Amino acid sequence: MAIAHTWPGWVATGFLWFLAFEFMMGAATKFWPGPTFFGPAYAIKFADWGWPSWFRFVVGGIEGMCALLLAIPYPEARFLGAAVLILVLTGAVVTHIINHHGAKESCAAPVHLIIMVVVALATWPTQWMDVLRPGQWS
């Protein structure tokens, strides 16, 4: 079942493009060397959270690729992007829980985790081989 068949197509597409924009901005801020509009530099944040500072590039790269997958108009691509983001966001939620952050600092990750679960369920492929079949998106 494609997400465009359950909602009006333009609403679903607009919402997914907005999510893709959010995750692309998140990826860009992880590559930004200095302070961001979210606070201090992510190199400092990742070190404070107990991760190596270079790990922000890994997370940012994954977020950027998944943002592109969310913007592609194929349900299989959107499912793959949402599924990988579920893993990344689960790590973010666990990191915030372990570091005892307040509600203001740690509300975005669980909210986006729930949204990605809904997107993954809405774009769930009928056949698992449809997700990784070579040449199907061309």
Backbone as a printed PyTorch tensor [residue, N CA C, xyz], in Angstrom:
tensor([[[  0.8490,  -1.1660,   0.0000],
         [  0.0000,   0.0000,   0.0000],
         [  0.8970,   1.2320,   0.0000]],

        [[  0.7310,   2.0600,  -0.9780],
         [  1.5270,   3.2760,  -1.0680],
         [  0.8800,   4.3730,  -0.2450]],

        [[  1.7130,   5.2260,   0.2950],
         [  1.2040,   6.2960,   1.1480],
         [  0.3100,   7.2560,   0.3600]],

        [[  0.5710,   7.4290,  -0.9300],
         [ -0.2330,   8.3440,  -1.7340],
         [ -1.6600,   7.8360,  -1.9190]],

        [[ -1.8850,   6.5390,  -1.7330],
         [ -3.2290,   5.9980,  -1.8850],
         [ -4.0500,   6.1140,  -0.6070]],

        [[ -3.3980,   6.3400,   0.5280],
         [ -4.1310,   6.4480,   1.7810],
         [ -4.4390,   7.8910,   2.1410]],

        [[ -3.6750,   8.8390,   1.6800],
         [ -3.9110,  10.2590,   1.8860],
         [ -4.0400,  10.8960,   0.5130]],

        [[ -4.5460,  12.1180,   0.4480],
         [ -4.4310,  12.8250,  -0.8320],
         [ -2.9540,  12.9380,  -1.2040]],

        [[ -2.6490,  12.6730,  -2.4520],
         [ -1.2620,  12.5850,  -2.8880],
         [ -0.4180,  13.8060,  -2.5860]],

        [[ -0.9620,  14.9970,  -2.7720],
         [ -0.1550,  16.1940,  -2.5640],
         [  0.1420,  16.4300,  -1.0910]],

        [[ -0.7450,  16.0110,  -0.1980],
         [ -0.5040,  16.1630,   1.2400],
         [  0.6250,  15.2330,   1.6670]],

        [[  0.5670,  13.9930,   1.2250],
         [  1.6030,  13.0230,   1.5800],
         [  2.9540,  13.4400,   1.0130]],

        [[  2.9680,  13.8680,  -0.2400],
         [  4.2200,  14.2890,  -0.8600],
         [  4.7900,  15.5110,  -0.1550]],

        [[  3.9520,  16.4820,   0.1390],
         [  4.4090,  17.6770,   0.8490],
         [  4.9620,  17.3530,   2.2270]],

        [[  4.2780,  16.4730,   2.9410],
         [  4.7330,  16.0840,   4.2760],
         [  6.0720,  15.3550,   4.2100]],

        [[  6.2200,  14.4420,   3.2570],
         [  7.4750,  13.7060,   3.1290],
         [  8.6140,  14.6150,   2.6760]],

        [[  8.3240,  15.5860,   1.8320],
         [  9.3590,  16.5340,   1.4210],
         [  9.7610,  17.4230,   2.5900]],

        [[  8.7950,  17.7870,   3.4410],
         [  9.1190,  18.5640,   4.6380],
         [ 10.0170,  17.7510,   5.5710]],

        [[  9.6950,  16.4720,   5.7640],
         [ 10.5430,  15.6050,   6.5850],
         [ 11.9330,  15.4640,   5.9680]],

        [[ 11.9860,  15.3110,   4.6490],
         [ 13.2810,  15.2110,   3.9740],
         [ 14.0880,  16.4910,   4.1790]],

        [[ 13.4280,  17.6390,   4.1170],
         [ 14.1070,  18.9160,   4.3590],
         [ 14.6500,  18.9780,   5.7840]],

        [[ 13.8400,  18.5420,   6.7550],
         [ 14.2880,  18.5400,   8.1510],
         [ 15.5290,  17.6690,   8.3380]],

        [[ 15.5010,  16.4700,   7.7900],
         [ 16.6460,  15.5750,   7.9560],
         [ 17.8520,  16.0490,   7.1530]],

        [[ 17.6350,  16.7230,   6.0250],
         [ 18.7520,  17.2870,   5.2720],
         [ 19.3950,  18.4290,   6.0620]],

        [[ 18.5710,  19.2430,   6.7200],
         [ 19.1150,  20.3040,   7.5800],
         [ 19.8740,  19.7000,   8.7580]],

        [[ 19.3340,  18.6290,   9.3360],
         [ 20.0320,  17.9460,  10.4210],
         [ 21.3690,  17.3910,   9.9700]],

        [[ 21.4030,  16.8520,   8.7540],
         [ 22.6630,  16.3310,   8.2160],
         [ 23.6530,  17.4670,   7.9830]],

        [[ 23.1760,  18.5880,   7.4470],
         [ 24.0640,  19.7270,   7.1820],
         [ 24.6580,  20.2790,   8.4700]],

        [[ 23.8610,  20.3400,   9.5340],
         [ 24.3960,  20.8730,  10.7900],
         [ 25.4260,  19.9370,  11.4080]],

        [[ 25.3430,  18.6600,  11.1170],
         [ 26.3470,  17.7340,  11.6480],
         [ 27.6820,  17.8920,  10.9230]],

        [[ 27.6600,  18.3850,   9.6930],
         [ 28.8930,  18.6440,   8.9620],
         [ 29.4270,  20.0540,   9.2170]],

        [[ 28.6080,  20.9250,   9.7990],
         [ 29.0050,  22.3100,  10.0580],
         [ 30.0620,  22.3340,  11.1590]],

        [[ 31.1910,  23.0430,  10.9560],
         [ 32.2790,  22.9790,  11.9350],
         [ 32.0270,  23.7460,  13.2300]],

        [[ 31.2530,  24.8030,  13.1890],
         [ 31.0650,  25.6310,  14.3750],
         [ 29.6850,  25.4810,  14.9790]],

        [[ 29.3270,  26.4260,  15.8550],
         [ 27.9940,  26.3840,  16.4700],
         [ 26.8920,  26.4670,  15.4120]],

        [[ 25.7800,  25.8350,  15.6950],
         [ 24.6430,  25.8350,  14.7810],
         [ 23.4840,  26.5630,  15.4370]],

        [[ 22.3920,  26.7060,  14.7060],
         [ 21.2180,  27.3300,  15.3110],
         [ 20.5390,  26.4040,  16.3060]],

        [[ 21.0380,  25.1700,  16.4390],
         [ 20.5430,  24.2420,  17.4580],
         [ 21.3690,  24.3150,  18.7340]],

        [[ 22.4440,  25.0980,  18.7450],
         [ 23.2940,  25.1990,  19.9230],
         [ 24.7590,  25.0380,  19.5560]],

        [[ 25.5410,  24.4570,  20.4680],
         [ 26.9760,  24.3050,  20.1930],
         [ 27.2380,  23.3370,  19.0390]],

        [[ 28.4800,  23.3300,  18.5930],
         [ 28.8710,  22.4690,  17.4720],
         [ 28.6150,  21.0020,  17.8070]],

        [[ 28.2310,  20.2490,  16.7890],
         [ 27.9490,  18.8330,  17.0080],
         [ 29.2000,  18.0440,  17.3660]],

        [[ 30.3900,  18.5390,  17.0100],
         [ 31.6150,  17.8630,  17.4380],
         [ 31.6980,  17.8700,  18.9620]],

        [[ 31.3010,  18.9690,  19.5710],
         [ 31.2930,  19.0770,  21.0350],
         [ 30.1580,  18.2440,  21.6150]],

        [[ 28.9800,  18.3210,  20.9930],
         [ 27.8350,  17.5590,  21.5020],
         [ 28.1040,  16.0560,  21.4780]],

        [[ 28.6360,  15.5530,  20.3740],
         [ 28.8950,  14.1160,  20.2760],
         [ 29.9210,  13.6780,  21.3150]],

        [[ 30.9490,  14.5020,  21.5460],
         [ 31.9430,  14.1680,  22.5720],
         [ 31.3060,  14.1780,  23.9610]],

        [[ 30.4280,  15.1420,  24.2220],
         [ 29.7310,  15.1880,  25.5150],
         [ 28.8260,  13.9770,  25.7070]],

        [[ 28.2690,  13.4650,  24.6270],
         [ 27.3690,  12.3160,  24.7070],
         [ 28.1280,  10.9940,  24.8150]],

        [[ 29.4450,  11.0400,  24.6890],
         [ 30.2350,   9.8190,  24.8000],
         [ 30.6000,   9.1840,  23.4690]],

        [[ 30.3010,   9.8510,  22.3730],
         [ 30.6530,   9.3440,  21.0460],
         [ 31.8950,  10.0730,  20.5570]],

        [[ 32.6850,   9.4640,  19.6760],
         [ 33.8000,  10.2130,  19.0880],
         [ 33.2570,  11.3530,  18.2210]],

        [[ 33.9940,  12.4660,  18.1620],
         [ 33.4750,  13.6350,  17.4370],
         [ 33.3060,  13.3570,  15.9460]],

        [[ 34.0860,  12.4170,  15.3830],
         [ 33.9520,  12.1050,  13.9560],
         [ 32.6660,  11.3390,  13.6460]],

        [[ 32.0230,  10.7790,  14.6670],
         [ 30.8130,   9.9890,  14.4430],
         [ 29.6650,  10.8540,  13.9240]],

        [[ 29.7610,  12.1770,  14.1300],
         [ 28.7270,  13.0720,  13.6010],
         [ 28.6850,  13.0220,  12.0780]],

        [[ 29.8330,  12.7710,  11.4400],
         [ 29.8580,  12.6640,   9.9810],
         [ 29.1280,  11.4100,   9.5070]],

        [[ 29.2790,  10.3270,  10.2400],
         [ 28.5820,   9.0830,   9.9020],
         [ 27.0780,   9.2880,  10.0310]],

        [[ 26.6540,   9.8340,  11.1680],
         [ 25.2230,  10.0670,  11.3940],
         [ 24.6810,  11.0730,  10.3870]],

        [[ 25.4250,  12.1500,  10.1360],
         [ 24.9890,  13.1490,   9.1630],
         [ 24.8840,  12.5890,   7.7560]],

        [[ 25.8390,  11.7470,   7.3670],
         [ 25.7790,  11.1230,   6.0430],
         [ 24.5840,  10.2020,   5.8960]],

        [[ 24.3160,   9.4160,   6.9330],
         [ 23.1540,   8.5220,   6.8910],
         [ 21.8680,   9.3320,   6.8360]],

        [[ 21.7760,  10.3950,   7.6480],
         [ 20.5760,  11.2390,   7.6220],
         [ 20.3790,  11.8770,   6.2520]],

        [[ 21.4670,  12.3420,   5.6340],
         [ 21.3590,  12.9610,   4.3150],
         [ 20.8890,  11.9840,   3.2480]],

        [[ 21.4460,  10.7670,   3.2570],
         [ 21.0160,   9.7580,   2.2810],
         [ 19.5520,   9.3690,   2.4990]],

        [[ 19.1570,   9.2360,   3.7470],
         [ 17.7660,   8.8750,   4.0310],
         [ 16.8170,  10.0080,   3.6610]],

        [[ 17.2650,  11.2550,   3.8230],
         [ 16.4400,  12.3900,   3.4090],
         [ 16.1880,  12.3410,   1.9070]],

        [[ 17.2200,  12.0060,   1.1460],
         [ 17.0390,  11.8680,  -0.3020],
         [ 16.0850,  10.7250,  -0.6320]],

        [[ 16.1950,   9.6190,   0.0910],
         [ 15.2880,   8.4910,  -0.1510],
         [ 13.8420,   8.8560,   0.1730]],

        [[ 13.6240,   9.6830,   1.1950],
         [ 12.2560,  10.1060,   1.5190],
         [ 11.6620,  10.9880,   0.4240]],

        [[ 12.5210,  11.7260,  -0.2870],
         [ 12.0320,  12.6340,  -1.3240],
         [ 11.7720,  11.9310,  -2.6520]],

        [[ 12.3240,  10.7370,  -2.8450],
         [ 12.1180,   9.9920,  -4.0910],
         [ 10.6800,   9.4700,  -4.1230]],

        [[  9.9770,   9.6230,  -5.2450],
         [  8.5500,   9.2690,  -5.2690],
         [  8.2360,   7.7840,  -5.4380]],

        [[  9.0600,   6.9120,  -4.9210],
         [  8.7900,   5.4790,  -4.9540],
         [  8.5940,   4.9820,  -3.5290]],

        [[  7.5280,   4.2440,  -3.2700],
         [  7.2830,   3.7680,  -1.9020],
         [  8.4220,   2.9260,  -1.3480]],

        [[  9.0820,   2.1530,  -2.2070],
         [ 10.1840,   1.3200,  -1.7400],
         [ 11.3450,   2.1760,  -1.2380]],

        [[ 11.6330,   3.2630,  -1.9500],
         [ 12.7040,   4.1680,  -1.5220],
         [ 12.3300,   4.8460,  -0.2140]],

        [[ 11.0930,   5.2730,  -0.1170],
         [ 10.6440,   5.9360,   1.1120],
         [ 10.6510,   4.9710,   2.2870]],

        [[ 10.2770,   3.7220,   2.0450],
         [ 10.3230,   2.7260,   3.1120],
         [ 11.7550,   2.5030,   3.5750]],

        [[ 12.6750,   2.3630,   2.6310],
         [ 14.0700,   2.1340,   2.9780],
         [ 14.6310,   3.3070,   3.7810]],

        [[ 14.3300,   4.5360,   3.3530],
         [ 14.7800,   5.7110,   4.0980],
         [ 14.1990,   5.7630,   5.4930]],

        [[ 12.9000,   5.4870,   5.6190],
         [ 12.2560,   5.5090,   6.9340],
         [ 12.7960,   4.4060,   7.8330]],

        [[ 13.0380,   3.2250,   7.2740],
         [ 13.5320,   2.1010,   8.0790],
         [ 14.9240,   2.3830,   8.6340]],

        [[ 15.7960,   2.9500,   7.8170],
         [ 17.1410,   3.2730,   8.3030],
         [ 17.0770,   4.4090,   9.3230]],

        [[ 16.2070,   5.3930,   9.0820],
         [ 16.0650,   6.4830,  10.0530],
         [ 15.5000,   5.9890,  11.3810]],

        [[ 14.6910,   4.9430,  11.3580],
         [ 14.2050,   4.3590,  12.6180],
         [ 15.3940,   3.8810,  13.4470]],

        [[ 16.3670,   3.2500,  12.8050],
         [ 17.5560,   2.7880,  13.5260],
         [ 18.3660,   3.9600,  14.0780]],

        [[ 18.5750,   4.9880,  13.2540],
         [ 19.3460,   6.1590,  13.6880],
         [ 18.6290,   6.8790,  14.8290]],

        [[ 17.3240,   7.0610,  14.6900],
         [ 16.5670,   7.7740,  15.7190],
         [ 16.4490,   6.9640,  17.0030]],

        [[ 16.4260,   5.6490,  16.9020],
         [ 16.4480,   4.8300,  18.1130],
         [ 17.7500,   5.0640,  18.8700]],

        [[ 18.8570,   5.1460,  18.1510],
         [ 20.1330,   5.4760,  18.7840],
         [ 20.1240,   6.8580,  19.4100]],

        [[ 19.4850,   7.8230,  18.7420],
         [ 19.4020,   9.1770,  19.2960],
         [ 18.5720,   9.2020,  20.5710]],

        [[ 17.4460,   8.4970,  20.5670],
         [ 16.5880,   8.4540,  21.7560],
         [ 17.3320,   7.8050,  22.9190]],

        [[ 18.0020,   6.6990,  22.6570],
         [ 18.7590,   6.0170,  23.7180],
         [ 19.8790,   6.9160,  24.2390]],

        [[ 20.5640,   7.6300,  23.3440],
         [ 21.6200,   8.5540,  23.7650],
         [ 21.0690,   9.6380,  24.6750]],

        [[ 19.9160,  10.2000,  24.3240],
         [ 19.3140,  11.2390,  25.1700],
         [ 18.8680,  10.6740,  26.5150]],

        [[ 18.3690,   9.4590,  26.5330],
         [ 17.9460,   8.8420,  27.7990],
         [ 19.1570,   8.5840,  28.6890]],

        [[ 20.2210,   8.0410,  28.1200],
         [ 21.4190,   7.7310,  28.9020],
         [ 22.0430,   9.0000,  29.4810]],

        [[ 22.0200,  10.0910,  28.7130],
         [ 22.6390,  11.3380,  29.1580],
         [ 21.7050,  12.2150,  29.9830]],

        [[ 20.5100,  11.7370,  30.2890],
         [ 19.5540,  12.4280,  31.1650],
         [ 19.2650,  13.8600,  30.7100]],

        [[ 18.9710,  14.0290,  29.4370],
         [ 18.6170,  15.3510,  28.9370],
         [ 17.1820,  15.6900,  29.3030]],

        [[ 16.9110,  16.9800,  29.3850],
         [ 15.5650,  17.4280,  29.6920],
         [ 14.6340,  17.2460,  28.5120]],

        [[ 13.3610,  17.5330,  28.7560],
         [ 12.3450,  17.3460,  27.7150],
         [ 12.5940,  18.2480,  26.5160]],

        [[ 13.0650,  19.4700,  26.7560],
         [ 13.2850,  20.4060,  25.6570],
         [ 14.3600,  19.9010,  24.6970]],

        [[ 15.4260,  19.3290,  25.2480],
         [ 16.5330,  18.8670,  24.4120],
         [ 16.2510,  17.5410,  23.7180]],

        [[ 15.3840,  16.7330,  24.3040],
         [ 15.2370,  15.3800,  23.7730],
         [ 13.8460,  15.0600,  23.2530]],

        [[ 13.0330,  16.0620,  22.9330],
         [ 11.6910,  15.7480,  22.4280],
         [ 11.6780,  15.4960,  20.9180]],

        [[ 12.6300,  16.0750,  20.1770],
         [ 12.6020,  15.9420,  18.7160],
         [ 12.8570,  14.5060,  18.2600]],

        [[ 13.8070,  13.8290,  18.8800],
         [ 14.1510,  12.4700,  18.4390],
         [ 12.9880,  11.4930,  18.6000]],

        [[ 12.3070,  11.4260,  19.7630],
         [ 11.1890,  10.4760,  19.8510],
         [ 10.0140,  10.8350,  18.9500]],

        [[  9.7670,  12.1330,  18.7650],
         [  8.6700,  12.5370,  17.8720],
         [  8.9700,  12.0950,  16.4450]],

        [[ 10.1930,  12.3340,  15.9850],
         [ 10.5540,  11.9180,  14.6290],
         [ 10.6350,  10.3990,  14.5080]],

        [[ 10.9830,   9.7210,  15.5880],
         [ 10.9740,   8.2560,  15.5720],
         [  9.5610,   7.7330,  15.3360]],

        [[  8.5940,   8.2880,  16.0260],
         [  7.1910,   7.8770,  15.8390],
         [  6.7340,   8.1830,  14.4170]],

        [[  7.1040,   9.3570,  13.9070],
         [  6.7170,   9.7290,  12.5420],
         [  7.3260,   8.7560,  11.5330]],

        [[  8.5880,   8.3860,  11.7160],
         [  9.2350,   7.4550,  10.7840],
         [  8.6250,   6.0610,  10.8640]],

        [[  8.1870,   5.6450,  12.0440],
         [  7.4910,   4.3520,  12.1540],
         [  6.1990,   4.4010,  11.3510]],

        [[  5.4660,   5.5100,  11.4400],
         [  4.2190,   5.6550,  10.6740],
         [  4.5160,   5.6540,   9.1770]],

        [[  5.5530,   6.3800,   8.7550],
         [  5.9160,   6.4110,   7.3290],
         [  6.3270,   5.0180,   6.8550]],

        [[  7.1090,   4.3010,   7.6570],
         [  7.5260,   2.9480,   7.2660],
         [  6.3250,   2.0160,   7.1560]],

        [[  5.3950,   2.1240,   8.0870],
         [  4.1960,   1.2770,   8.0110],
         [  3.3210,   1.6460,   6.8180]],

        [[  3.2500,   2.9410,   6.4930],
         [  2.4180,   3.3770,   5.3700],
         [  3.0220,   2.9970,   4.0260]],

        [[  4.3350,   2.8550,   3.9680],
         [  4.9960,   2.5100,   2.7020],
         [  5.5220,   1.0810,   2.7120]],

        [[  5.0270,   0.2790,   3.6230],
         [  5.4660,  -1.1140,   3.7680],
         [  5.3290,  -1.8450,   2.4370]],

        [[  6.4070,  -2.4610,   1.9350],
         [  6.3280,  -3.1450,   0.6420],
         [  5.5670,  -4.4640,   0.7510]],

        [[  4.8650,  -4.7950,  -0.3160],
         [  4.1400,  -6.0620,  -0.3250],
         [  5.0960,  -7.2420,  -0.4180]],

        [[  6.1830,  -7.0700,  -1.1240],
         [  7.2190,  -8.0950,  -1.2370],
         [  8.5460,  -7.4890,  -0.8000]],

        [[  9.2690,  -8.1610,   0.0820],
         [ 10.5390,  -7.6290,   0.5560],
         [ 11.5540,  -7.4940,  -0.5670]],

        [[ 11.4760,  -8.3290,  -1.5530],
         [ 12.4240,  -8.2380,  -2.6600],
         [ 12.2050,  -6.9740,  -3.4810]],

        [[ 11.0170,  -6.3650,  -3.3830],
         [ 10.7640,  -5.1200,  -4.1030],
         [ 11.6410,  -3.9840,  -3.6010]],

        [[ 12.0780,  -4.0520,  -2.3640],
         [ 12.8740,  -2.9650,  -1.7970],
         [ 14.2730,  -2.9400,  -2.3900]],

        [[ 14.8640,  -4.0890,  -2.6140],
         [ 16.2640,  -4.1530,  -3.0250],
         [ 16.4840,  -4.7010,  -4.4270]],

        [[ 15.4300,  -4.8280,  -5.2300],
         [ 15.5810,  -5.3620,  -6.5820],
         [ 16.3620,  -4.3750,  -7.4480]],

        [[ 17.4430,  -4.8050,  -8.1120],
         [ 18.2490,  -3.8940,  -8.9260],
         [ 17.4620,  -3.3520, -10.1120]],

        [[ 17.6390,  -2.0780, -10.4030],
         [ 17.0690,  -1.4550, -11.5830],
         [ 15.5950,  -1.1400, -11.5210]],

        [[ 14.9550,  -1.3100, -10.3980],
         [ 13.5170,  -1.0820, -10.3560],
         [ 13.1570,   0.3950, -10.2830]],

        [[ 14.0690,   1.2540,  -9.8320],
         [ 13.7480,   2.6670,  -9.6790],
         [ 14.1870,   3.4870, -10.8840]],

        [[ 14.6180,   2.8310, -11.9320],
         [ 15.0910,   3.5840, -13.0930],
         [ 14.0130,   3.7100, -14.1420]]])
